[in-house]
Amino acid sequence: MHPLPDEAARLEATERWFATHGLPYFVSSGRTRARAALRPSRVVPGLVLVVLATVLVGVALAWAGSDAALAPATLLTGAGLAVAAYAIVALGARPIVAWAVGRTLGSLRQLLPTVTRALPLLLVFVTFLFINAEVWQMSASLPAGYLWLTVLLFGAMAVVFLLVRLPEEVDRVDDNVDDALLLSACRGTPLEDDAARLVADESADPARNVVLNRFERWNLLLVLIVVQGVQVLVVVASMFVFFVLFGVLTMRPEVAETWTAGSVSSVPGLPGLTAELLAVSVFLSAFSGLYFTVVAVTDDTFRGQFFTGVLAELERAIGVRAVYQELLDRRADAPGAVRG
């Protein structure tokens, strides 16, 4: 079967559609770029430079602040930021982040009711912890470096938990792909007419292309991780603001001094805003983020509310990819086709 005259243009338009929907690794050029960027000859030199730079900065901060924990905290933070920057710039993950962030920020109105329904126990629990003297004593006694490391530990635990549980959600995406899903998925895309034509063609079987390769699976997994990560950051920021405002209104400096067994450091002009209050707010908001992450994936009610829309988008991507791959296979099998 010879390709239609404008089929190449439709395939190119579909590749742009993949990019704008956070799916750069659904296109062979995106996968090729990622493979090249993951070669040890490119990764190792940059990793060595990042480690050396962050170690020097961390040691300088630890010496200046008389806090040894600032060195490993700086190293871990610098390494994490470098990995994220390399993924966005070199691995071509920018479309993933852009789509996930845009989708999350565009659904903030739906996030608040979901959070308030799913996490009432968290609000009660962390508010109780906030007015607990032991929590103030522990948080206020932590040097900045150790508090920083604690926040990083909570973040690392959340990421590991997502990496363990979210692949199960990805595996469910391609379980129920049929002709109806292909037609629905391609509606409004450059392949809408092609999907109808292939579904009607008895010799075609685009549904066989739902099996994803490694890069495509990681693409879907990264979409879920970034979407969930942005939502967690929104929750963490909201909880931090709540604790700071609540503390300024209710926690008098003399009470904080009693609970921390020492003097407190107030911001000039804002006697209720103390360094101890900020430390407690940071600790509890980071803990809230870890709790929210676990509940978002394990609680059936919340998972249904949160993942329904995202998984519908991923199912649509699987359907479009199946038709797209069927067209590529037919072009490769056409007489006179040039094979790479």
Number of C-alpha atoms within 10 A of each C-alpha: 8 12 13 11 8 8 17 14 12 18 17 13 15 20 23 15 17 20 22 14 20 22 27 27 28 25 20 12 12 18 18 13 15 19 12 14 18 15 10 11 10 12 14 12 10 15 15 10 11 18 17 13 15 20 19 15 17 23 19 15 18 19 13 11 14 12 15 19 20 26 20 19 24 24 21 18 16 19 17 13 13 16 16 15 14 17 17 16 12 16 21 19 24 19 19 26 21 17 19 24 18 13 15 20 15 11 11 13 10 12 17 12 10 15 18 12 11 19 17 10 11 17 13 11 12 17 15 11 15 21 14 12 14 13 18 23 19 14 22 24 16 15 16 18 21 18 21 20 18 18 21 17 15 17 19 13 15 19 16 10 15 20 15 9 13 16 15 11 15 19 14 11 19 20 11 11 19 16 18 11 17 26 23 15 25 25 16 10 15 21 23 18 13 20 27 18 13 19 19 12 10 8 8 15 16 24 22 13 18 22 15 16 11 10 19 19 17 16 20 26 21 20 25 23 18 18 22 23 21 18 23 22 14 17 21 22 16 12 21 21 16 15 22 21 16 15 22 17 11 12 18 14 21 13 13 22 16 13 19 20 13 13 13 20 15 15 11 9 7 9 13 22 22 21 14 23 27 18 22 25 25 24 23 23 24 25 20 23 24 23 16 21 22 16 17 24 20 11 11 12 14 18 14 13 16 18 17 11 11 17 18 13 15 21 23 22 24 27 27 30 29 25 29 24 19 21 22 16 13 15 20 15 14 13 10 9 11 9 7 4
